[in-house]
């Protein structure tokens, strides 16, 4: 029998807040974080809005001895390091990263801690790179390969490449928390974090680790990565003057999504070892929910070169069905869906089609709560943030606020509504994304 | 738990684009390394690399129109996977359940559109303030950059192209753990099959970093050999005069199946995957833990999961990059795991001939292990002339060797401290 696994720590970071309490407050209040972009001048792009993370200093989230290393962290790495720190503290973990984990005081031996962290294609910081490129131009201002090869290369810092390798998110997190167990970096667009959570689940189920950091983080708020999002055609370009109502998931008037920054790291833990440490701990850690099912699949849509899901939602339905199968429950037992729901019409419609296949006529009675209306789509971090919110929803038996959807797609219970108490025994959370990978988990109310 | 077997192999490498001719060249000790021609590297500290030559993905795929404009890394992936697909006989098998066909790759990002990227950056640069003006940048980029070229850089695009080519609807992943990526991908694919979440998986990796910023990045890390006068002698794993690795490119792909599925369709079974280990150094972003702690953990996990004793291993395919640090620490780690037997077990590095295929290296190397099992022959480590006193094992120097190979172990270690080990066994 595979070991049982619970969520014992939440580390969301995004426009809604840094940490689970502020994030949850915003999510239940229905406060949109979408606004005009401040980190660069967006005026020459068709979309001017997004959801930025409020100011923070990564130095406040690492041990003193590690502050020097923050110089080689791209923004994506910073977000993951902060999220991991928040999650570890929320789980009441003693690691070298939480500053009270020396020697015998550590919660787990290092080889029993894993890390699976989804990452995107990290963009080079353009000021730094261009300053170096500019030194290698000729008298006409053209780039000169010969000059670059000879002397230009030396204008970059020696560790330059290491800021941008996607596995550096997991690398820094494993060093800070001395996690020497199985570790991976999954790079599957917006499905990355959810696939990473699934891989951690498997690693703990089969006994290769007792606890894992998992999820993902990304910032696409760099002109280069932002332009790539523009080029996919998924961004909202008609609501630059009304950012708070721009993102309308599953609404008949949905007109695209916006880029969000952030993601989330959650702590997955073996139920047995969690109980053993909870019995001894001074501060009792929280069991937010049990993870009872996971499934992954691929959508194939040759007409759209796999840049959109198949319109019938077959791929999405496959992932959800295999998750239900492992959970051993039927669709009638799902009380809340936290969907991908980005307000990109092709995606929303494919998701709706997939959900109809799985849930049939009962779909109209299952609340669907997308937080993209408030946070934007956080790239590789998307599923991490979604799972944080869903776990808190299950733990508090509360559905977060749904905003901006006044005309839901037919048969979907996705209309705007204030946050409300509800019986949530099982929540389904799923992601899909550019390239067509799909992943889903089912969270069950924790009952010991 | 299902047993998992390898039923198909394929690769696109600097030494060629088909299994048999490349294997022949490896056994003959040939090098694929030469001057870099992909861009003008004539003033770079390193002016050579291990490039794939004369390759056209259109010769391999069923419907080239589906992949028009495909990135170079994904083009490699398509050729390698198509070979593996045919070698597994899947092109002649019409009962495959495509919802139970998965893909797990450890593929890299696509190459930057360097010239247009530089033009946009310089166009947006304000020399006075030494800051980039995003609005000026966008004006240039909007005109010069193409959507397809940009989207092809996403690291899951090789996976996406394979899913379209083979109509694969099962579990699908891409991991990017630097130089360990495709070994890890094969290990995780094995886990998915073992659990029964798929019948068959395409697993492997594809990568190229032979572009100006890739070479720049590794040059700044002082990781590359600079033997510009003798490129074919530049990759010298375990040699005392080694001075860094040689950047390569390509793809290696395998078809993995549950043993039951393979037997039911009478598939050719090339080897069984019996062991997998994965660990993190959790040490430093730049350096390998000096005792090889992570590598030791990964090998031990793999041996334990394979239920294989160290002395049962007949061949080790080394990570063996040819950097000072890697080769000596790798040797130390193998000694820690294998004890007295370490000096008896043959361990070679085909990177001496292929260069370092980065994310694709592990898959390419596991394929050499499959072929070593088949032909009972171990490929050599070439350019090993002056042994390093810290590297005192049997590295199969310069000549391939006929010997019993029933169990092979393959190691991959990535920047950032990711370690992965696979063990395969003759059926």
Interface residues (C-beta under 8 A of the other chain):
Chain A: X40 X41 X42 X43 X44 X45 X69 X72 X110 X111 X114 X115 X119 X121 X124 X126 X127 X129 X130 X131 X133 X134 X137 X141 X143 X145 X146 X147 X148 X149 X150 X153 X154 X156 X157 X158 X159 X160 X161 X162 X164 X165 X166 X167 X168 X170 X171 X172 X174 X175 X177 X178 X179 X180 X181 X182 X183 X184 X185 X186 X187 X188 X189 X195 X199 X202 X206 X208 X223 X224 X227 X228 X231 X232 X295 X296 X297 X298 X299 X300 X302 X305 X306 X307 X314 X315 X318 X322 X434 X435 X436 X437
Chain B: X39 X40 X41 X42 X43 X44 X45 X66 X99 X102 X103 X109 X115 X117 X118 X119 X121 X122 X124 X125 X127 X130 X131 X132 X133 X134 X135 X136 X137 X138 X139 X141 X142 X145 X147 X150 X151 X153 X154 X155 X156 X157 X159 X160 X161 X163 X164 X167 X168 X169 X170 X171 X172 X173 X174 X175 X176 X177 X178 X184 X188 X191 X195 X197 X212 X213 X216 X217 X218 X219 X220 X221 X222 X278 X279 X280 X281 X282 X283 X284 X285 X286 X293 X294 X297 X301 X414 X415 X416 X417 X418
